[in-house]
Amino acid sequence: MTWIKICGLTSEDAVSAAVTAGADAIGFVFAPSKRQVTAQQAARIARGVPRSVLRVAVMQHPSQALVDEVCTVLEPDVLQTDASDLAGLRVPKHVQLLPVVRDGNDPMSPLPVRVLYEGKVSGAGETANWKAARTLAESTQLVLAGGLHARNVAAAIALVKPFGVDVSSGVESAPGVKDVRKIEEFISAVRKQ
């Protein structure tokens, strides 16, 4: 069964919709974005999320101070950031890492067990290079992101054969505003595969 992450959540309603529809992980963005939240906001809206649903702190080129604050306040299960960021960060041992590899960048060597693959710009709704993603998915558990939505996710899964998929703008009614119906449709489309 394909692993599903709903990313860029900013409200309790969106978190509840993702959890109720069967998401495996929920993502909170701490990088500059229309979806950016503070550690305190993320902790508040994630309160009551079952332990079976991973809470992912999504960053890009974060300071150590931000990592420390988010790990203390939110207590995420996973830290997601560009692969190049990880060498300079101290992350608690109990927090899993999800390195981001972008279109056109060389993947890490050696490859970690799991990576997130997306287009050049996070959260822009731009479709990643699925052929490049498929090649990488042969060597690691690849989570495919970038431009996914309920109408194209089946094709993406068929071609790339990813471990998981990650969606943000594809389940929004407006930039930064999640749509409960679109979350449900996306998860349903993935689960039919």
Secondary structure, 3 states (H helix, E strand, C coil): CCEEEECCCCCHHHHHHHHHHCCCEEEEECCCCCCECCHHHHHHHHCCCCCCCEEEEECCCCCHHHHHHHHHHCCCCEEEEEHHHHHHCCCCCCCEEEEEEECCCCCCCCCCCEEEEECCCCCCCCCCCHHHHHHHHCCCEEEECCCCCCCCHHHHHHHHCCCEEEECHHHEEECCEECHHHHHHHHHHHHCC
